[in-house]
């Protein structure tokens, strides 16, 4: 196996460990409180929840664009599945080819699954962690105590704020960085997606919907999922490709059969 192609073989496990460490170390920490206090001045958050045009730019538009992108991927996947193998050349040179993402079916399937699984996983975790948002807490002018993760789970508070789900929609695009076709653009894609996810996360932090750790854990978990799925989707493909260039030597039994 080409180890250069499979740096992700154990990277996903390291990322998972980093996610757990960040959760334990930062969730319910002074770092979270200090950062949130920067956005809470004179008894008010820097931004009012739902204020326009910020809600449109940083909340509604990104969600709508992600849904449209996922829908587009489904359409492209359906077109590629319906296109016979001997028609690939004509499809690539047809007028509509400019609207078709130049990726293999395996890559489009991987990307679509990452976009679906990342927000779904984080939304599911939110429903079981019961962690409060900063704007729910007595520390920031509301009525709920500041509980740690375990206390929140046991108390089953009505809050559902950890990890950050909205930012995970942006972080789900990390799948783009793991596509074999775009491997040479991996770091540029990683930087762009990180900036997008943190912009969406910071927007929610400005009116107390999330602590810093909520967005950080969301980012690390999104990376973990994208990396683990990359290992599942593309490892066998690369192994088969390498075996074609490095065929195994025939055994004595194989020679005798001939």
Secondary structure, 3 states (H helix, E strand, C coil): CCCCCCCHHHHHHHHHHHHHHHHHHHCCCHHHHHHHHHCEECCEECCCCCCCCHHHHHHHHHHHHHHHHHHHHHHHHHHHHHCCHHHHHHHHCCHHHHHCCCCCHHHHHHHHHHHHHHHHHHHHHHHHHCCCCHHHEHHHCCCECCCCHHHHHHHCCCCCCCCCHHHHHHHHHHHHHHCHHHHHHHHHHHHHHHHHHHHHHHHHHCCCCCCHHHHHHHHHHHHHHHHHHHHHHHHHHHHHHHHHHCCCCCCHHHHHHC
